[in-house]
Amino acid sequence: MISLFDGTRRRLAVTFNGLTLNNPSDVSDDTYELNTVAGMTVVDAIAELRPEGDGMEVYDARKVSRLVRIEGVIRAPTLARFYDKVKLLAKTFDPALVSLNNPTVNGFLALDFTVLTEDDATYPDGLVLSRYYCRPRTLVEPIDSQYSGTASAFNIELQLRDPRRYLQTTTSLAGTGTAANTRADYPSFPTVTITATGAGSATYSVANTTLGKTLTLNLSGLVNNDVVVVDMEKKSITKNGTATPSLYVSGDYWRLDPGNNTVTVSNPTNVTTATVWRPAFCL
C-alpha cells in the first residue's frame, strides 16, 4: 500500500537506495514520475490429503513474500539529461549491484513512502510514514525509441521477503514495562540491546509475559561496555557485533503483538536493557 498523491493531488515522494522518485519538489520536465502501484502477496499453507474419505487437512496460512510493481515515466529537459537519468535509475535498482553493495542484508533495503489516513488522532498530518524492506526483482530497462524524445515509461519490480509494512520510526522501551504497540495491526519482532557495566547474571531473562514467552541468557562473562544484541526475528545473539550463541541458556524468542505487551526483565545485574521495534501492518 503506497500512496502516490495526497488529498490535493500533490505527489508523495518514494525513496530507495538514495534515490527519490515522485519528488514533489521536481520540475515537471525533470523528474521520475510514478503513476501506478500494484502488489501481490504470496500466501502458502501445508495441506495434506485426508487418509480416509474426502477432503484435506489444511494448516495455518503464512505470508511467504510480497511482490510490488511500480510504473512511472522518466522526464528530462534534454536528451543527454534523459540518458543520465536512465543510467541512475538502472544503477539504483540493479538487483545484482544492490546485493553486492549490501551483503549483510542480501540487498534488501528500505523503500520509504507515505500512506494517507483519516486517523488524525494518531497521525496529526494524516500521513503515515511507512517502509518496506525489499530488493529489486528485475533490471529496470526503460523503452527507448525515436518517438519517445526525452521521456520514457519504466517499470520497477520489487520483492519483499518480509511482507510487512513498517513505520519508518522505531518505538522503544527501557527495562521492564509496557511495550505499547497500539499503532500496529500485525505482529513484529523487536531487538533487545543489553549494555553491561560489569559481569551480569547467569540467569538474566527478558520476557513478553503477554505471550508467556521468556528468553534466558548467561551474562556472567560480560565486562564493562560489552553490548549484547538479541534479534528476536533472526533468533540471533551477538556480543560487540560478533555472533555469540553460547550466551543462550533456555526459552523462546518472542514477538510483539498489536496492542499492549508486557515486557519483563529479570536479574538485570550490572546491565541495562532496551527493547526496540517498528510497528507493523498487514498491508
C-alpha positions as CSV (number, residue, x, y, z in Angstrom):
1,M,0.0,0.0,0.0
2,I,1.8,3.1,-1.3
3,S,0.1,6.5,-1.7
4,L,1.4,8.4,-4.7
5,F,-0.6,11.6,-4.1
6,D,-2.1,13.4,-1.2
7,G,-5.6,14.9,-1.0
8,T,-4.6,17.9,-3.1
9,R,-3.1,15.7,-5.8
10,R,0.4,16.7,-4.8
11,R,2.9,13.9,-5.4
12,L,4.3,12.0,-2.4
13,A,8.0,11.0,-2.5
14,V,9.2,7.4,-2.7
15,T,12.9,6.8,-1.9
16,F,15.1,3.7,-2.3
17,N,18.9,3.3,-2.2
18,G,19.5,7.0,-2.1
19,L,17.2,8.0,-5.0
20,T,14.0,9.9,-4.6
21,L,11.2,9.2,-7.0
22,N,7.9,11.1,-7.4
23,N,9.6,14.1,-5.7
24,P,7.0,16.9,-5.3
25,S,9.9,19.4,-5.5
26,D,10.9,18.3,-9.0
27,V,10.0,20.4,-12.0
28,S,7.6,18.7,-14.4
29,D,10.1,18.0,-17.2
30,D,12.9,16.7,-14.9
31,T,11.6,14.0,-12.7
32,Y,10.9,10.3,-12.1
33,E,7.1,10.4,-12.2
34,L,5.2,7.5,-10.5
35,N,1.7,6.7,-11.7
36,T,0.7,3.1,-10.7
37,V,1.5,0.7,-7.9
38,A,0.3,-2.9,-7.7
39,G,1.1,-5.6,-5.2
40,M,0.7,-9.3,-4.9
41,T,1.2,-11.2,-1.6
42,V,2.2,-14.9,-1.8
43,V,0.4,-17.0,0.9
44,D,1.0,-20.7,1.5
45,A,-0.1,-23.4,3.9
46,I,0.7,-27.0,4.5
47,A,-2.0,-29.2,3.0
48,E,-2.4,-33.0,3.0
49,L,-5.0,-35.3,1.7
50,R,-7.1,-36.9,4.4
51,P,-6.1,-40.6,4.8
52,E,-9.7,-41.7,4.7
53,G,-12.6,-40.0,3.0
54,D,-12.9,-36.8,1.1
55,G,-11.2,-33.5,1.9
56,M,-7.9,-32.2,3.1
57,E,-6.1,-31.4,6.3
58,V,-5.1,-27.7,5.9
59,Y,-2.9,-25.9,8.5
60,D,-2.2,-22.3,9.3
61,A,-1.7,-19.9,6.4
62,R,1.6,-18.0,6.2
63,K,2.6,-15.0,4.1
64,V,5.6,-16.1,2.2
65,S,6.5,-12.8,0.4
66,R,5.1,-9.9,-1.5
67,L,5.8,-8.5,-4.9
68,V,5.3,-4.8,-5.7
69,R,5.2,-3.4,-9.2
70,I,5.7,0.4,-9.7
71,E,5.1,2.0,-13.1
72,G,6.2,5.5,-14.0
73,V,7.7,7.9,-16.5
74,I,11.2,9.4,-16.7
75,R,11.1,13.0,-17.9
76,A,14.1,15.2,-18.7
77,P,14.7,18.6,-20.4
78,T,17.4,17.4,-22.7
79,L,18.3,14.1,-24.4
80,A,21.7,13.9,-22.5
81,R,19.9,14.5,-19.2
82,F,17.4,11.8,-20.1
83,Y,20.2,9.2,-20.6
84,D,21.8,10.2,-17.4
85,K,18.5,9.7,-15.5
86,V,18.1,6.3,-17.2
87,K,21.6,5.3,-16.1
88,L,21.0,6.4,-12.5
89,L,17.6,4.6,-12.3
90,A,19.1,1.4,-13.6
91,K,22.1,1.6,-11.2
92,T,19.8,2.3,-8.2
93,F,17.5,-0.7,-8.9
94,D,20.0,-3.2,-10.2
95,P,19.4,-6.3,-8.1
96,A,22.9,-7.8,-8.5
97,L,24.6,-4.5,-7.7
98,V,22.3,-3.8,-4.7
99,S,23.1,-7.3,-3.4
100,L,26.8,-6.8,-3.9
101,N,26.9,-3.5,-2.2
102,N,24.7,-4.6,0.8
103,P,25.8,-8.1,1.5
104,T,24.8,-8.2,5.2
105,V,21.1,-7.8,4.2
106,N,21.4,-9.5,0.8
107,G,20.3,-6.3,-0.9
108,F,17.0,-5.9,0.9
109,L,16.9,-2.2,1.6
110,A,14.3,0.3,2.9
111,L,11.7,1.6,0.5
112,D,10.3,4.7,2.2
113,F,6.9,6.1,1.3
114,T,3.7,7.6,2.6
115,V,0.2,6.2,3.2
116,L,-2.8,8.5,3.7
117,T,-5.1,8.0,6.7
118,E,-8.1,9.6,8.4
119,D,-6.7,8.8,11.8
120,D,-5.7,12.3,12.6
121,A,-5.5,11.5,16.4
122,T,-2.5,9.2,15.8
123,Y,-1.1,10.9,12.7
124,P,-1.9,14.6,13.0
125,D,-1.0,15.4,9.4
126,G,-2.9,12.4,8.0
127,L,0.3,10.9,6.7
128,V,1.7,7.5,7.8
129,L,5.5,7.5,7.1
130,S,5.9,3.9,6.0
131,R,8.6,1.4,4.9
132,Y,9.0,-1.9,3.1
133,Y,12.3,-3.8,3.1
134,C,12.7,-5.0,-0.5
135,R,15.1,-5.9,-3.3
136,P,14.6,-5.2,-7.0
137,R,13.5,-8.4,-8.7
138,T,14.5,-7.4,-12.3
139,L,16.6,-4.8,-14.1
140,V,14.9,-1.5,-14.8
141,E,15.2,-1.1,-18.6
142,P,13.1,1.8,-20.0
143,I,12.0,1.7,-23.6
144,D,13.9,4.0,-25.9
145,S,12.6,4.9,-29.4
146,Q,12.7,7.6,-32.0
147,Y,9.2,8.6,-30.9
148,S,9.8,8.9,-27.1
149,G,12.0,12.0,-27.2
150,T,13.1,12.9,-23.6
151,A,10.5,10.8,-21.8
152,S,10.1,7.1,-21.4
153,A,7.9,4.7,-19.3
154,F,9.6,2.4,-16.9
155,N,8.6,-0.5,-14.5
156,I,10.2,-1.4,-11.2
157,E,9.5,-4.8,-9.7
158,L,10.4,-5.3,-6.1
159,Q,10.5,-8.5,-3.9
160,L,9.7,-8.4,-0.2
161,R,10.9,-11.4,1.7
162,D,9.2,-9.8,4.8
163,P,5.6,-8.9,3.7
164,R,5.0,-6.4,6.5
165,R,4.7,-2.7,6.1
166,Y,6.5,-0.9,8.9
167,L,6.6,2.6,10.3
168,Q,9.8,4.4,9.4
169,T,10.4,5.3,13.0
170,T,11.1,2.9,15.8
171,T,9.5,2.6,19.2
172,S,11.5,1.7,22.3
173,L,11.1,0.6,25.9
174,A,13.7,0.8,28.6
175,G,13.8,-2.2,31.0
176,T,10.5,-3.6,32.4
177,G,7.2,-2.1,31.3
178,T,4.5,-1.9,28.7
179,A,5.6,-2.2,25.1
180,A,2.8,-0.1,23.5
181,N,2.4,-1.5,20.0
182,T,-1.1,0.1,19.6
183,R,-0.5,1.6,16.2
184,A,0.2,-1.8,14.7
185,D,-2.3,-4.2,13.2
186,Y,0.2,-7.0,12.6
187,P,2.9,-8.6,14.8
188,S,6.5,-7.6,14.5
189,F,9.8,-8.7,16.1
190,P,11.9,-6.5,18.4
191,T,15.6,-6.3,19.0
192,V,16.8,-6.3,22.6
193,T,20.0,-4.4,23.4
194,I,21.8,-5.2,26.7
195,T,24.6,-2.9,27.8
196,A,26.9,-4.0,30.6
197,T,28.7,-2.1,33.3
198,G,30.2,-5.3,34.6
199,A,29.6,-9.1,35.0
200,G,25.9,-9.9,34.6
201,S,23.7,-12.6,35.9
202,A,23.9,-16.2,34.7
203,T,20.1,-16.3,34.7
204,Y,19.3,-13.0,33.1
205,S,15.9,-13.2,31.3
206,V,13.7,-10.9,29.2
207,A,10.1,-11.9,28.6
208,N,6.9,-11.0,26.8
209,T,4.6,-12.1,29.6
210,T,1.6,-11.2,27.5
211,L,2.5,-14.1,25.2
212,G,4.1,-16.2,28.0
213,K,7.5,-16.3,26.3
214,T,10.8,-16.0,28.2
215,L,14.4,-15.9,26.9
216,T,17.1,-16.7,29.4
217,L,20.8,-15.7,28.8
218,N,24.0,-16.2,30.7
219,L,25.6,-12.8,31.0
220,S,28.1,-13.7,33.8
221,G,31.1,-13.3,31.4
222,L,30.4,-9.7,30.4
223,V,32.6,-6.8,31.3
224,N,32.1,-3.1,31.3
225,N,30.9,-1.6,27.9
226,D,30.0,-5.0,26.4
227,V,26.9,-4.8,24.3
228,V,24.7,-7.8,23.6
229,V,22.0,-7.6,20.9
230,V,19.2,-10.2,20.6
231,D,17.4,-10.2,17.2
232,M,14.1,-11.9,18.0
233,E,13.2,-12.4,14.4
234,K,16.5,-13.9,13.3
235,K,16.9,-15.8,16.6
236,S,20.5,-14.5,16.8
237,I,22.6,-13.2,19.7
238,T,25.7,-11.0,19.2
239,K,28.2,-9.6,21.6
240,N,30.0,-6.5,20.4
241,G,28.9,-7.3,16.9
242,T,30.1,-10.9,16.9
243,A,27.7,-13.8,16.8
244,T,27.7,-15.4,20.3
245,P,25.1,-18.1,20.5
246,S,26.8,-19.5,23.6
247,L,25.0,-16.9,25.7
248,Y,21.7,-18.6,25.1
249,V,20.5,-20.7,28.1
250,S,16.9,-21.5,27.5
251,G,13.5,-20.3,26.4
252,D,11.8,-18.7,23.4
253,Y,12.5,-15.9,21.1
254,W,9.3,-13.8,21.0
255,R,7.4,-11.2,19.0
256,L,5.3,-8.2,19.9
257,D,1.6,-8.4,19.0
258,P,-0.6,-5.4,18.2
259,G,-1.7,-3.6,21.3
260,N,0.0,-3.6,24.7
261,N,2.6,-6.2,25.5
262,T,4.2,-6.5,29.0
263,V,7.9,-6.9,28.8
264,T,9.7,-8.1,32.0
265,V,13.4,-8.1,32.6
266,S,14.6,-10.3,35.5
267,N,18.1,-10.5,37.2
268,P,19.4,-7.3,35.5
269,T,22.6,-7.3,37.4
270,N,25.1,-4.7,36.0
271,V,23.1,-4.3,32.8
272,T,20.5,-2.0,31.2
273,T,18.0,-3.3,28.6
274,A,16.4,-1.6,25.7
275,T,13.7,-3.2,23.6
276,V,13.3,-1.6,20.1
277,W,10.8,-2.4,17.4
278,R,8.9,-0.9,14.4
279,P,5.1,-1.2,14.5
280,A,3.9,-3.3,11.5
281,F,0.9,-3.5,9.3
282,C,-0.6,-6.3,7.2
283,L,-0.7,-4.2,4.0
